[in-house]
């Protein structure tokens, strides 16, 4: 199943209610940080989820490791 990175575009920590909604969704949460969540789900499920979350976007992220020791997300090839 494909992986996607959901990220909060506001530049602050994501609202806790949004994070709870993501965790309760059809998407399997693989890792989470204050403003970024790595999920495994069908693209249409992710699109529908993000459409209902104000200030969120997503991108394909099959090679993203979250969280890392430095606290910053790091893409791997």
N, C-alpha and C positions, 0 to 999 in steps of 0.2 A: 504494500500500500504506500502511496506517495507521502512524503513529509513536507510540511510547510512551516515557515516561521511567521507567526503572527506578531506584529509589533505595534506598540502604542506610539502614535506620531506626535503627541503633545510635548515631548521632551521631559516629562515628569514620570513618576511612578504611575502605573496603570491603576485605575480604581479597583478596589478589592472586589466590588460587585461584578465587574467585568471578568476578573480572573476566575471567580467562582462559576460564572456562567460558562466560560470556556471549559472548565474542568467537568461540568455537568453535561456538556454537549456530546455529540456522537464522536468527536475527535478524541483520539487517545493522546493524552499529554505525556510527552517523553521527557521534557525538561522545561523549567520556568525560571525566569528572572523577574525583576521588578517591572519591566516594561516590554518583555519579550517572552514568547511561549513557542516551543517547538512541539508540533503535533503531527500525528500520523492519521490521515483521513482521506476520504474521497474529495476531489477538488470542489465538487458542487456543494458538499457539506460545509467546507471551509468558506466558500463564497457566501453561502447563506448565513453562516455564523457571523462573519465580519460585517455583512450588510446591516446586521442588527446591533452592532457595537460602534458607537460614535467615537471617532478618533483613531480607529484601528485600520490596519492594512495587513496584507500578507504577501509572501513571496515563496517560491519553491525553495526548499532548504534541506535537501537530502544529505548534504555534507557539512552541516553546521553542528558544532559542538557547544552545548550550553549546560550549565555555566562553566566557566573556566576559572582558574585560580586567581587571575588578575581582576576578575569581575567584568571583563569585557568579552563580548562575543567574538569568536574567531572562526572564519570560514576555512575549511580545509579542502584540498583538491583530491 
